Amino acid sequence: MFVIVTGVTACAVNPALINWFKMIVRMPFGASVEQEKVTFIHQGISDKYGSVDGLLSKNNFNVYYPSALPKNNQLECIEVVDEDGLQILSFRFTSPDLHYTIQLDKQDYKCDQSFASEIESNGFHFNVFSLQDCYIAYSEIDGSIYIIQSCNIEDIIVIVGSLRKADT
């Protein structure tokens, strides 16, 4: 058993759920999966883009995106999810262990920083949490929440160091 720190609470989690979590994070929107008598449906309306240029040509997002990726990684797609009026940009990479997410309206999300270490690079400050075999980096930038998840801390450092503001 280990602890996951979320935006407002910390909770104990059975390690067997981590594999289920990794599986559902990669699911397309609208898909469902059942495991141990629990059904998870990945809800939300999604638009999919194959590149940052494609995303920015159709949307006027004032966001930061990675201009370089860790070795042996490529961008698969960017999904723009509208979930009950909350817009989320989800960057998917060839590595199933690397995720980059931007929540465009931070709402009342709070992060308990007492568990975190820090990464500062390229003018950005991220709090980093270690969970069993993964790292989650979190930052609030210009009213949006940025989250990077990877099993390799070096991947997070590369992304933070390469963040570039979208020309809108």
Secondary structure, DSSP 8 states (H G I E B T S, - for coil): -EEEE-SS-EEEE-THHHHHHHHHHTS-TT-EEEETTEEEE--SEEEEESSHHHHHHH-----EEESS--TT--EEEEEEEEETTEEEEEEEESSTT-EEEEES--TT----GGG-EEEEETTEEEEEEEETTEEEEEEEETTEEEEEEES-HHHHHHHHHHEEE---
